[in-house]
């Protein structure tokens, strides 16, 4: 289970680096370091930055 969460976080970071303006990037990276996954970020409304 923990391995799946780590994978989700890595996928989220890659998506952020590719699709997110710099002013939003740090905020999203902070959420990931707090434990959010790609699914969590999309649920928070960041889906426009995570295609």
C-alpha positions as CSV (number, residue, x, y, z in Angstrom):
1,X,0.0,0.0,0.0
2,X,2.8,2.5,0.9
3,X,4.5,1.7,-2.4
4,X,1.3,2.7,-4.3
5,X,1.2,6.0,-2.4
6,X,4.9,6.7,-3.2
7,X,4.2,6.0,-6.9
8,X,1.2,8.3,-6.9
9,X,3.3,11.1,-5.4
10,X,6.0,10.6,-8.0
11,X,3.5,10.7,-10.8
12,X,2.0,13.9,-9.3
13,X,5.4,15.6,-9.2
14,X,6.1,14.7,-12.8
15,X,2.8,16.1,-13.9
16,X,3.4,19.3,-11.9
17,X,6.8,19.9,-13.4
18,X,5.3,19.6,-16.9
19,X,2.1,21.4,-16.6
20,X,2.2,24.0,-13.8
21,X,3.1,27.6,-13.8
22,X,6.0,28.4,-11.3
23,X,3.8,30.5,-9.0
24,X,1.5,27.5,-8.4
25,X,4.2,24.8,-8.5
26,X,5.6,25.3,-5.0
27,X,2.1,25.3,-3.4
28,X,1.3,22.0,-5.0
29,X,4.7,20.5,-4.1
30,X,4.1,21.4,-0.5
31,X,0.8,19.5,-0.6
32,X,2.6,16.4,-2.0
33,X,5.2,16.6,0.7
34,X,2.3,16.6,3.2
35,X,1.1,13.3,1.7
36,X,-1.3,14.2,-1.1
37,X,-1.4,12.1,-4.3
38,X,-2.3,13.0,-7.8
39,X,-5.9,12.0,-7.1
40,X,-6.0,14.2,-4.0
41,X,-4.7,17.2,-5.9
42,X,-7.3,16.7,-8.6
43,X,-10.0,16.6,-5.9
44,X,-8.6,19.8,-4.5
45,X,-9.2,21.6,-7.8
46,X,-5.7,21.5,-9.3
47,X,-6.8,19.3,-12.2
48,X,-6.3,22.1,-14.7
49,X,-2.6,21.9,-13.9
50,X,-2.4,18.1,-13.9
51,X,-3.4,16.8,-17.3
